[in-house]
Amino acid sequence: MRARVWLPEVGVFSAIDELAYHDARSTLWGWPGQSPVRWRDPYGRGVVPRGPDFLRLLGDAAFDNAADLRDFAVADYQAGNYTSAYFHGGLAFDMALIGVAAKALPAIVDAVAMAEGGGRSCKLGNSPRAGGARGTGARPANNGVSPPHGSPAHDARVRKIASSMKKNKWEDVRVNQQQVDAKGNVVGRNRPDVQGTHPETGQRVNIEIDTSESGSLRHQRVVPANDPDAVNTFIGIDGEGRPTSATTRRP
């Protein structure tokens, strides 16, 4: 069935066999997350932002083209060919803007990642382990008692997992509360669907349940960045709440 490592508290396999082709889509060109310009998947275990080398090369190429077009514009102007000079000058300006954007994009993406991760930096091109200080001030755990959120099928799956955790004596069980680490410190503004600390290993586990691929990809970026020491499981479900995929990331 192309899956392995059964996670009884969640009720699904925690990982899909990475050595087997398991993508249900009809094309192999959907890698990664339908946006290979923005993301890469070097190990086949999840997407990370594409490294700055790509943007650096793009910026350098744009600046080189801008310089060439500028030279063409100057030569046209000196030859009295003003229409061509205007055309090449406009293209040079556009290329220069592309170069500036490519050079600035890593800083912009990093700022967005920090905002999504509650202040923890996720450098473009690095793994979600990139630095930042953890916060404090967590509210008391709700022990799985919270208002319904998401669709009825989503909410039912969340409560099933939380109930299983409580039954198996997991500690600091939280449903739809700010993400905390194993010590109870707030590590980000993201609110995992379910989170808890394993009673035997002391390992913090975060579980996100999504009905859309885009939502799952966002959680796969933000949640590990908030707490690199946690185990993070991302479950995809259909409209009836049936699991369609499961991915687990370990420290």
C-alpha positions, 0 to 999 in steps of 0.5 A, spaced: 500 500 500 506 504 499 505 506 506 509 505 512 510 506 520 503 506 523 501 511 528 496 509 532 494 515 536 493 518 529 490 512 526 494 513 519 501 511 517 505 516 518 510 516 512 509 514 505 514 509 502 519 514 499 522 509 495 516 508 491 512 512 486 506 514 490 503 521 487 496 520 485 496 525 480 497 523 473 503 527 471 510 527 474 511 535 473 507 537 479 514 537 483 514 541 488 507 544 490 506 545 482 511 551 483 518 549 481 521 556 481 519 558 488 520 551 491 525 545 491 524 538 494 532 535 494 530 529 498 523 527 496 521 529 503 517 535 503 518 542 499 523 548 502 524 555 498 528 555 492 536 557 494 538 564 493 543 561 487 537 561 483 535 568 484 543 570 484 544 567 477 537 570 475 539 577 477 546 577 474 543 575 467 538 580 468 543 586 469 548 583 464 542 584 459 540 591 462 547 593 460 547 590 453 541 593 452 543 600 455 549 600 450 545 598 444 540 604 446 546 609 447 549 607 440 542 608 437 542 615 440 548 617 437 547 614 430 540 618 430 536 612 430 531 615 436 526 610 436 530 604 436 534 608 442 527 609 446 526 601 445 532 599 447 532 604 453 526 601 455 528 594 455 534 596 459 530 599 464 525 593 465 531 588 465 534 592 471 528 592 475 528 584 474 535 584 476 533 588 483 527 584 484 531 578 483 536 580 488 531 583 493 527 577 493 531 572 498 530 578 504 522 579 502 521 571 502 525 571 509 521 576 512 514 573 510 517 566 513 519 570 519 512 573 520 508 566 518 513 563 523 512 568 529 519 571 528 523 565 527 527 566 521 527 561 515 532 563 510 531 562 503 534 556 501 535 553 508 531 548 511 526 550 516 531 549 522 534 556 521 534 560 527 530 565 532 529 565 539 523 561 542 518 565 546 514 564 552 507 565 555 503 559 553 496 559 555 494 553 559 492 547 555 485 546 553 486 538 553 482 538 547 476 542 549 475 547 544 470 550 539 469 546 533 473 549 527 474 547 520 469 542 516 465 537 520 469 532 517 475 536 519 473 537 526 471 530 527 478 527 525 481 532 530 477 530 536 478 523 534 486 524 535 486 528 541 481 523 544 486 518 543 492 522 545 488 523 552 486 516 552 494 514 552 496 519 557 499 524 552 501 531 556 499 538 554 494 536 549 492 542 545 487 543 540 487 549 535 492 553 540 498 557 539 504 552 537 508 550 543 515 546 544 516 540 549 517 545 555 511 549 554 514 555 550 510 559 545 514 558 538 509 561 533 503 564 532 501 558 528 495 554 531 496 546 530 490 542 529 492 537 535 499 538 539 501 534 545 508 531 548 509 523 548 508 521 555 514 516 554 519 520 550 518 527 552 517 528 544 513 534 542 508 532 536 504 537 532 499 534 527 496 538 522 490 536 518 488 539 511 483 538 505 487 542 500 494 541 498 496 549 498 494 549 506 498 543 507 504 546 504 504 552 508 503 548 514 509 544 512 513 550 511 511 554 518 510 548 523 517 545 523 520 552 522 517 554 529 520 548 533 525 544 529 525 539 535 518 537 534 515 531 530 510 534 525 505 530 521 501 533 516 495 529 514 491 530 508 483 528 508 477 528 503 471 531 504 468 525 508 474 526 513 478 520 510 485 520 510 488 521 503 496 522 505 500 523 511 507 525 511 511 526 518 518 530 519 522 528 524 528 532 527 
